[in-house]
Amino acid sequence: MKAFKNILYMTIGCLISAFGISCFLLPNHLSSGGFAGIATIIYYLFEVPMGLIIIVLNIPIFILAYFKVGKKFIFKSLYSTILYSRFIDYFENTIYIEDKFLASIYGGIFIGVGLALVLKAEASTGGTDLIAYLMQGYDLNIKISQIVTIIDFIIIVINISIFRELEVGFYSFLVIFLIGKMIDIVFEGINFCKVIYIISDKHDEIMKIINLEMNRGATGLYGKGSYTNKNKTIIMCVSTRRDIDKIKDITRKIDSNSFIIISDAREVYGLGFKN
């Protein structure tokens, strides 16, 4: 059942991503970074099908990765890469939008959703992801995200120099940003929560009001101030975005000198949230 689910995710994901590249990015010279960005440049310079270029570029990477990365991951990624490449050539120039801004928005959304589905199946579409994994295998201090970012930046700079359009670079960065955001949304949903930390001498009163008026749980964490060397109770409360302002207002009314820290919580499991 899981194998069928993974194949379904990979197939649909590749179809959606390829549609985003072929119909929105490729006709406007825009890049999504990675091998797709290199393939876009070669496509316009030598009129070689983009999907074919992606397969050729990936061959040496897959050969190297076969000995470094798990074989199950490699076979699933190989399936995704071939399918992704074929879909790109199939959808080539099916839709053409002259507005580069709209093309970057639509392209980023489609590619991001598609790649997220492939990643959910614990696979990839090859390219810079595999290069990053290989490089990390030789130096554990290198972060995959840093490698991918550097490679994407270099590809976009080359893209700008080839097509001599500065806006191509701007919109390509927008595409990459949207891809990342869409992957986050597909993996984690749009209902991100917030974690609020409150440091106050009136912690008991604040927690009581949060419990009664907000119907929210709060936890007292024990800490020690490095400057005062005094023991402190730190209130930790997980809340939805819409309730954060209310909690801040309650805290400020009770103690105007309170110290408040707010951060994102990508996923929350437990009573009142996900089971």
C-alpha positions in Angstrom: 0.0 0.0 0.0 2.8 2.4 0.9 4.7 1.5 -2.3 1.6 2.3 -4.4 1.1 5.6 -2.5 4.7 6.6 -3.1 4.4 5.8 -6.9 1.2 7.9 -7.0 2.9 10.8 -5.2 5.9 10.7 -7.5 3.8 10.5 -10.7 1.4 13.3 -9.8 4.3 15.4 -8.4 6.4 15.0 -11.5 3.4 15.9 -13.7 2.6 19.1 -11.7 6.2 20.2 -11.5 6.8 19.6 -15.2 3.7 21.5 -16.1 5.0 24.5 -14.1 8.3 24.5 -15.8 7.2 23.9 -19.4 4.2 26.2 -19.4 5.4 29.1 -17.3 9.1 29.2 -16.8 10.6 27.9 -20.0 8.7 30.3 -22.4 9.9 33.3 -20.3 13.5 32.3 -19.9 13.0 31.9 -16.1 14.9 29.4 -14.0 14.0 27.3 -11.0 17.7 26.7 -10.3 19.3 23.3 -10.4 19.6 21.2 -13.5 16.3 22.6 -14.8 18.0 26.0 -14.9 21.0 24.6 -16.8 18.7 22.8 -19.2 16.8 26.0 -19.9 20.0 27.7 -21.0 21.1 24.8 -23.2 17.6 24.6 -24.6 17.7 28.1 -26.0 21.4 27.9 -27.1 21.2 24.6 -28.9 17.5 23.8 -29.3 17.8 20.5 -27.5 14.7 19.2 -25.7 14.8 20.3 -22.1 13.7 16.9 -20.7 16.5 15.1 -22.6 19.1 17.5 -21.3 18.0 16.9 -17.7 18.3 13.1 -18.2 21.8 13.4 -19.7 23.0 15.8 -16.9 21.7 13.4 -14.3 23.4 10.2 -15.6 26.9 10.8 -14.0 25.3 12.0 -10.8 23.1 8.9 -10.4 26.1 6.6 -11.1 28.1 8.3 -8.3 25.1 8.5 -6.0 24.4 4.8 -6.4 27.5 4.0 -4.3 26.9 6.7 -1.8 23.2 7.0 -1.2 20.6 4.3 -0.3 19.7 2.2 -3.3 15.9 2.4 -2.6 16.2 6.2 -2.7 18.2 6.1 -5.9 15.7 3.8 -7.7 12.7 6.0 -6.7 14.6 9.1 -7.7 15.5 7.6 -11.0 11.8 6.8 -11.7 10.9 10.4 -10.7 13.7 12.0 -12.8 12.8 10.1 -16.0 9.1 10.8 -15.6 9.7 14.4 -14.8 11.9 14.9 -17.9 9.4 13.2 -20.2 6.5 15.3 -18.8 8.6 18.5 -19.4 9.0 17.7 -23.1 5.3 16.7 -23.3 4.0 20.0 -21.9 6.5 22.2 -23.7 4.9 25.6 -24.5 1.4 24.3 -23.9 0.5 27.6 -22.2 2.3 30.9 -22.8 2.0 33.9 -20.4 4.0 36.9 -21.5 3.8 38.5 -18.0 7.0 37.3 -16.3 5.7 38.2 -12.9 2.6 36.0 -13.2 4.6 33.3 -14.9 7.0 33.2 -11.9 4.1 33.1 -9.5 2.3 30.2 -11.3 5.5 28.4 -12.0 6.7 28.6 -8.4 3.4 27.3 -7.0 3.1 24.4 -9.5 6.8 23.3 -9.1 6.7 23.7 -5.3 3.6 21.6 -4.9 4.9 18.9 -7.3 8.3 18.7 -5.7 6.7 18.4 -2.3 4.8 15.4 -3.4 7.9 13.8 -4.7 9.7 14.5 -1.5 6.8 13.0 0.5 7.5 9.8 -1.4 11.1 10.0 -0.1 12.5 10.5 -3.6 13.9 13.4 -5.6 14.0 14.6 -9.2 17.8 14.4 -9.3 20.0 17.4 -10.0 21.4 19.6 -7.3 19.7 17.6 -4.5 21.8 14.6 -5.3 24.9 16.7 -5.8 24.4 18.2 -2.4 24.0 14.7 -0.8 27.2 13.6 -2.5 29.2 16.6 -1.4 28.0 16.3 2.1 29.2 12.7 2.1 32.8 14.0 1.8 32.4 17.0 4.2 29.8 16.6 7.0 30.3 20.3 8.0 28.6 21.4 4.7 24.9 22.0 4.9 22.8 20.7 2.0 20.7 23.9 2.0 23.9 26.0 1.6 25.1 23.9 -1.3 21.8 24.0 -3.2 21.6 27.8 -2.6 25.1 28.4 -4.0 24.5 26.3 -7.0 21.1 27.9 -7.7 22.7 31.4 -7.4 25.5 30.6 -9.9 23.0 29.1 -12.4 20.7 32.2 -12.2 23.7 34.6 -12.7 24.7 32.6 -15.8 21.0 32.8 -16.9 21.1 36.6 -16.6 24.4 36.8 -18.6 23.1 34.6 -21.4 19.6 36.2 -21.9 20.8 39.7 -20.8 17.7 40.4 -18.9 18.1 41.5 -15.3 14.4 40.9 -14.5 14.9 37.2 -15.4 17.2 37.0 -12.4 14.8 38.7 -10.1 11.8 36.6 -11.1 13.9 33.4 -11.0 14.8 34.1 -7.4 11.1 34.7 -6.8 10.3 31.3 -8.3 12.9 29.6 -6.0 11.4 31.4 -3.0 7.9 30.3 -3.8 9.0 26.7 -4.4 10.4 26.6 -0.9 7.3 28.1 0.6 5.0 25.7 -1.2 7.0 22.7 -0.1 6.7 24.0 3.5 2.9 24.4 3.1 2.4 20.9 1.6 4.5 19.3 4.3 3.2 21.3 7.2 -0.1 22.8 6.2 -1.0 26.5 6.3 -2.1 26.5 10.0 1.3 27.3 11.4 1.3 27.9 15.2 3.3 30.3 17.3 5.2 29.7 20.5 5.3 32.6 22.9 7.7 32.8 25.8 7.0 35.3 28.6 9.4 36.2 31.4 7.7 38.1 34.1 7.6 38.4 37.9 3.8 38.2 37.7 3.9 34.8 35.9 1.2 33.2 38.1 -1.3 35.9 37.3 -0.5 35.9 33.6 -0.9 32.1 33.3 -4.2 32.2 35.1 -5.6 34.8 32.7 -4.3 32.8 29.7 -6.0 29.7 31.0 -9.4 31.3 31.9 -9.8 34.0 29.2 -8.0 32.4 26.3 -8.8 28.8 27.2 -5.2 28.1 26.4 -2.7 25.9 28.3 0.6 27.4 29.5 3.6 25.7 31.0 6.0 27.2 33.5 9.7 26.6 32.8 12.3 27.2 35.4 15.3 29.3 34.4 17.9 31.6 35.9 18.8 35.2 34.8 22.5 35.5 33.9 22.5 39.2 34.8 20.5 39.2 38.0 21.4 35.6 39.0 17.8 35.2 40.2 15.5 32.2 39.5 12.8 32.9 36.9 9.6 31.2 35.8 9.3 31.3 32.0 5.8 30.9 30.6 5.6 28.9 27.4 2.4 28.9 25.5 1.6 27.5 22.0 -1.2 29.4 20.2 -2.6 30.1 16.8 -1.6 33.3 15.0 -5.0 35.0 15.7 -4.6 34.6 19.5 -1.0 35.9 19.8 -2.0 39.6 19.9 -4.5 38.9 22.7 -1.9 37.1 24.7 0.6 39.9 24.2 -2.1 42.5 25.3 -3.0 40.5 28.4 0.7 40.2 29.4 1.4 43.9 28.8 -1.6 44.9 30.9 -0.5 42.8 33.8 3.2 43.5 33.6 4.4 46.3 31.3 8.0 45.3 32.0 7.5 41.7 30.8 9.9 40.2 28.3 8.2 38.4 25.4 9.6 36.2 22.7 7.5 34.8 19.8 8.7 32.1 17.4 7.2 29.9 14.7 6.1 26.3 15.5 6.0 24.3 12.4 4.1 21.3 13.8 2.3 20.8 17.1 0.8 17.5 18.3 -1.3 17.1 21.4 -4.5 18.3 23.1 -6.1 21.1 21.1 -3.8 20.6 18.1 -3.0 17.6 15.9 -3.6 14.2 17.3 
